[in-house]
Amino acid sequence: MAAIEKWVGVLTRRRDTGLFMGLFCWVSIGFTIGRDDPWDAYFQSMTALTLLWSPVLVATWMRGGSDEGRFGGRNRRYWLVCFLGYLPLLLVLSGALMDAGALFWPVVFTGGLCIAALECLLVADSQYISRLRHVKWVRKLSLEKAVLISITGLALLLGAMAVSSLDNPAYHSGKQLLIGFEIHILKILARFPTFISFSLQLLLMYLAGYFFFYINSRLLVPRILKERGILYYLLCSTALVGVFYPFWGELLAGLPLCKVLGGVFSANPFVAENAFGAVLVLAVSLPVLLAIQWARQNSLITALQHEKSLAELDLLKQQLNPHFFFNTLNNLYALSLQRSEQTPESILQLSELMRYVIYKAKEPLVGVEDEVKYLNDYLQLQKIRVKKGLDLQFDSEITDGTVLVAPLLLIVFVENAFKHGVENAEEAAFLHISLQADRHSVRFICKNSFEPAADAHTGIGLTNLRKRLALLYPGKHRLTTEAANGVFVASLEIDLL
């Protein structure tokens, strides 16, 4: 199961490669039509496309594995070389050699044209179409409005084609007009009133189906089906069709265009074909409406879960800060009793720590170098207070200073090491800390001597840390703790990608 999930994740990130492989399959299928040896033609086509267009697959696979986007970093060079260099060159070559082979070069040429069209579509989606989702009027565009706009455009298109087909013997006989796939602007302008009339009548025909779709969308699915169940939905749908389909049939049968097209609708409004059309609209729209309802509910659940997670995270932070200040004030209290000369310096370091906690830690992410400075200040403050010998080592290796992490995660391990390890040690203690961070992950190891007292307890630090990690990095972190032979080791690894 884990292997399957891993491959699903890989294919999801490299979905463009899958799209091009699907394109190769359809091009190959197209060249099997009318062949006596379809499987041989299919595999020959797939082999030719895969071999000669392999640079396209390599380029899309490489960019799918990076986080730089289609035109970011080295992906820009791959794109230019592949789609503006290799693609046009092979298109020209295959176009010149199309007559040289029975199947090979035509397949390559057709595949190249389809590759260019698909890549242009993907570029348009990533650069322009995806931005439309954030446009205010697009976000307000409901399914009903989108369907209404679509059928209006379709009515205008068919009206233009119908006017263009008038007086054309291939489409227009004395008794019937067939709508041909042609548009003549001059003929439409010359018969503009006829074009408007045809378009309005066609729109009225589509509005008959839209009426049943709208009732299904606004009433039957969200109210009847959701609240009363499938039986009431079927009964109400049947009643809706039975009440309204004869009236729509009568209206559409009386349209002048219906007679021009050769009696599309029967003069008898009660024929079964009219009822079948209404039932078909309800049946076809039902899965679409159910999918939209599910998406809305899923979005609402996700938003509620996100708000709940943020509320829990704020509560955990509020629990963490008093715990930290309680320990730190105890440190300062011990120094003041000793009248140490290091007290002013400790107060200054505490002010830096408080500034970080109060201001910086409120941000969702902070630079890992800020966390390192925070840890260093805390360690210096603790070293001043600890009298017994302490072997303290803090090694940090940060290859990318722009790495961002959630604040106040690592300090929990250090606090725990002092509270349950260093402070309870009867002899010399040690605390070894290692931090490695790059753009892919953060790895933190805290190892300390461990002599638990009889009344030792875990406290809220590590408990809150586990909860915070589950909210901030679900499925992308590994936290392990181990206590053996007087040594306590805590290890945390966070995947940032």
N, C-alpha and C positions, 0 to 999 in steps of 0.2 A: 504493500500500500504506500509506504514511504517513497519507494522508487517511482511509483506511478505519479504521486504528487510532485516529485522532483521534476519529472519529464513534462508534466503539465505546466509547471512554472517556467521551464525553459522554453516551451513552445509558445507560452503566453508572451514572454518577452521578445521572442523572435517571430512574432505573428506575420510580419511582412514577408518573411521567407516562405511561410505556409501559404500566403496568398499567391505568391508567384508559382509555387508548386501546383496549387489548384488551377491557376491559369494555364500552366503547361498541360494539365490533364484535359481541360476543356478544348484547348487547341488541338490536342491529339484526337479527342473524340470527334471533332469537326472533320478531321481528315479520314475518319473511318466510314463516313456516310457514303453509301453506294459502292463500297468495296466488297469483293468476294472473300477477302481475307482480313476481316476487321481487326482481329487481335494482332496479327503481324503488322498491320499498318499502325495500330495504336502503339505498340512497343517500339517500332522504328521511329515514330514521331517523338515519343517520350525520350528515347535515347538521343536523338538529334538535338532536341531542345535542351536537355539537361547538360549535354557535353558542351555545346557551343555557347550556351547562355549561362554556364556555371559561374562566370565572374559576377553576374547579377545576384545569384544565390549567395555567393561568398560575401559580397558587399552588404547585402541585407542582413545576413547572419552576423557579421561583425558589428554593424551598427545596432542590432538588437541586443547584443551582449554588453554594450557600453551605455553610459548615462549621458552622453553628450548630444543626443538628438541627431537628426538627419544631416544638419549642416554645422555641427559643432566639432571643433578640434580636427582630428585626422579623418573623421567621417566625411568632412567636406571634400577632402582630396579623393577619398574612395568614390564619392558620388560623381565628382567631375570626371575622373578617369573612366568610370564605368558607363555613366549615362550620357556624357557629352563627348566621350572618346571612343570607347569600344562599341557601344550600341550603334551610333551612326555609321561607323566604319563597317561593321558586320552587316548592317542593313543594306548599305550600298553594294557590298560584295555579294550577298545572297540575292539581291534584286537583279544583279547582272548575270548571275548563274542560275536563275530560276528555270531556264530551259535545258540546263545541263543534266538534270536528274529528274526522275519521275516523281519523287516525293520529298527527297531530302531538303533541297534548297527552298521550295515553296513553304515547307513547314517552318524552317528557320526564319524566313522573311515575315511570314504571318505572325509567328511568335514574337519577333522583334517589335512589330507594330503594336501588338497587344501589350507587351512589356512597357513600351513608351507610354501608351494610354493609361495603364494602371499606375505607373509611377507619377504621371502628371496628376492623376486623381488623388493619390496619397499626399503629394506635395500640396495640392490645393486644400486638402482636408486639414493638414497640419498647420499650414500657414494662414489660411483664410476661413475655411468653413467652420473649424472648431471655435474660432472667435465669435461666430454668429450666436453660439449658445449663450454668450454673456451679454448679448444685445438685449436691451430692455423689452422691446416689442416682440422679439423672438421668444423670450422667456415667458411672456404672457400669452403666447399663441397656444390655444388649447387644441385638442384633437378635433373637436367639432369644427372649429374655425379653419383648421388646416384642411379638413375634408371638404368643407364648403368652398374654400379657395381653389382646391384642386378640381372639383367638378365644374366650377365656373370656367376655369382655364380650359378644361377638356371640352366644354360646350362651345367655347369660342373657337377652339381648334377645329372641331368637327363641323361647326358652322362654316368656317372658311373653306374647308375641304369640300363640303356639300355644294357651296356656291361655285367653287372652281370646277366641280364635276358636271354642272349644268350644261346642256347642249353638246356634251361630249358623247359621241355614239358609243364609246367603250363603256360608259357608265350610265348614260341617260337614254332610256327608251321612252316610248310614248306612255307607258303605264307605270314605270318604276324608275326611281333614281337610286343608283348605288354610289355610296360615298367612296371616291377613289383617293389614293394616297398622293395627292398633288395639291399645290396651292399656287394660285395665280393672283398676284396683287392687283393687277389692272382689272381683272374680271370682278374681284371683290369690291374694288372702289366703284366700278360702274354699276354694280347691283348692291350697293351698301344697305339700302332698306331690307332687301331680301336676306342679306347676311345677318342683320340684327334680328329679323324675324326667326330665321332658322336657329340662331344661337339661343334666343329666348325660349323657343319651344324645346330645344334639346336640353336646356337647363331645367325646364319644368319636368321633363322626363326623369332627369337625374335627381331632382328634388323629391320625387315620389319615393325613390329608394333612400334618400337622405332622411326623409320623415321617419321611416321605420328605424334607421340607424340612430337618429337622435333620441327617439323614445327609448330604444334599447340602452343607449349610453347614459341617459339622464335618469331613467326611472327603473327599467326592468333589471339591469345588472346591479347598480349600487343599492337599490332599495329592495326589490322583490327577491332577487337571487341571494343577496347577502343576508337579508333579515328573515326571509321565509323559506328559503331552500329551493332545490331544483324543481320539485313538483309544482309549486306555485308559479315558478318562472315559466315552465312549459305551458301551464294553463293560461297564464296572463298573456304570453306571447301568442298563443292560439287565438285567444279572444281579440287581441289587437289586430291580427291579420284578418279575422273574420269580420270585424266591424268596419275597417277602413279600406280593404283592398277593392271592393266593388266600386266605391266612389272614385278612387284613384284610377281604376280601369276605365270608368265612364269618361273621366276628364281627359285622360291621355288618348283614348280612342277618338275623341272629337277634335284633336289637333289637326290643322291642315297639313302639317309636315308628315303626320302619320300616313295620310293618304298618298302624299308624294313618294314616300319611301315604300309604298306597296302594302299598306295595312300591317304595320308592325304590331299593333294591338288589335285584338278582336273587337268587333262591334258589340259582342255580348260581354259585359263587364264581369260576369260571374264565371268565366272559364277558369280552369284549374291553373293555366299558365300564369295568370296574374297573381294568384295566391302563392304559387311556387316561387315567383320572383321576390315577393315580400319575405317568405320564409328563408330564402337563400341569403338575403341581406342580413337577417337576424343571425343566421347560422355562421356566416363568414365573419361578421363583426364580433361575435361572442368571444372567441379566443383572444382577439386583439384587445378587447375591453378588459378581459380578465388579466391579461399580462400587464396592462397599464395600472389596474387596481392593485395588483401585487407589487409593482414597482413603487407606487405611491406609499403603500403600507410599509414596504421595506425601507424606503427613504425616511419615513417618519420614525420607524423603530431605530434606525441608525442614528438619526439626530437625537432622539431621546437617550440612547445609550451613550452618545458622545457627551451630552450635557451631564448625565449621571457620572461619567468618568471624570469630567472636569471638576464636578462638585466633590467627588471623593478625593481627587488629587489635591485640591485646595485644603481639604480637611487634614489630609496626611501631612502636608507642609506645615500647617498650623500646629500639629502635634510634634513635628520634628524640631521646630525652632525653639520652643520652651525647653525641650530636652537638651539641646545644645547649650543654650545660655545657662541652664542650671549647672552643667558640668564646668563651664568656663568661669562662672562667678565663684564656684567653689575653689577653683585654682587661684583666682585673685585674692580671695579671702585668706587662703593659706599663706600667700606671699605677704599680705599686709600684716598678719600676725608675726611673721618673722622680721618685719621691718626691712625687707630686702631692698637693696639699691636698684634692683631690676624691676621694681613695681611700676615706675612711670613708663618704662619701655613696654612692659606687659600690657598696661592700660592702652597705650597707643596701638599695639598689635590687636588688642581686643576691639578697638574702634574700627580698625580696618576690616576685621571679621564681621562686625555688626553691619558695617556699610555694605559689605558684599551680600549678607543674608537679607537685609532689609530692601535693598535696591536691585542688585544684580540677580538674586535668586528668584525674583518675581517674574523674570523673563522665562518663556518656555524653554529656550535653549541658550547656552552660553558657550564661549570658546573653551576648549579643553585646557588651554594655557591659563585661563582665569581660574579654573578648578585647581590646577597645579599650584598656583600662587597661594590660593586659599589654603590648600593642604600644608604648604611650607610654613605659612604664618601660624597655623594651628600647631604644627609640630614644634616650632620654636617656642611657642607659649608653653607647651607641655614640657619641653626640655628644661625650662627654667624652674619649673616646680618640682620635677622628679629629682630626688636627691641620690637615690641608689644608682649604681652603674647601669647605663642603658646603651646597648648597641643599636643605634638607630641608623638605618640606611634607606635612602629614598632615591631610586633610579627611575628616571623618566626618559622616554624616547618618543618624540613627537615628530613624525615626518611631514605632517601637514598642519600648519598652525591655524588653518581655517576650519578644522573639524569642530562640529558643534555637538554638545551633549546636554542632557537635562541636568540642571544644577543640583548640588547637595546630594549626590549619589555616593560618591567615593568616601566622603567624610564619615559616613556611618561605620565603615570597616575600621577606620583609624580610632574613632571614639570607642568602639567595642573592644579594640585591642588594648587601649589604655585602661578602660574600666574593668575588664575581666582578665586581663593578662598582666600588663606592666604594673599596675597599682597593687595587685595581689601577690606579686613576686617577693619571696623572702630573700632571694639572692639577686645577682645580676640578671637582668632581663634583656631580651632583644626584640626588635621590631624591624622587619625588612619589608619594604614596599617596592613594588615594581609596576610601572605604568608604560604601556605601549599604545600609541594611537596613530592611525593613518586614516585615509578617506574611506576605508572599508569597514574598520572595526576599532573598538577600544578594548584592550585587555588589561585588567588590573588584578594584581595578586598582593595580598596582605598576609604575612606570616609573622607570628609572634609567639613568645613563650607563654605557656598557659598553666596556671596553677589555680584552679577554681576554688573559691572559698566555700565553706559549708552552706552559707546562705546566699550564694550567687544565684542570680536569675538573669534570664535573657534580656528583659527590658523590651522597650517598644522600637528600638532602633532597627534591628534586622527585620522585625515583623513588618514595620512600615516600609522598609526598603523593598521587600518582596512584593508588597502590594503596589508600590509605585512602579516597579519594573513591569509588573503585569499590566498596568494601565498605559505606561509610556512605550514599552517595547514588547508588545504581545507576540510571542513566538519568535522573537529576535534577540533573546538574551539567554545566557546560561549562568546561573549562580550556584556555586557549590561551596560547602563548608565541611571541614574535617578537623577533628581533634583527636590526636593520638600521640602517645609518648611525650606528653608535655608540650606539644606544639599544636597551635591552632592555625589552620590555613583557610583563608577565604579567597575564592577566585570568582571573578566576574568578567564575562565577555559579552559585548554588545555589538550586534551587526547594524551598521549604519545605512546600508543600502537596501 
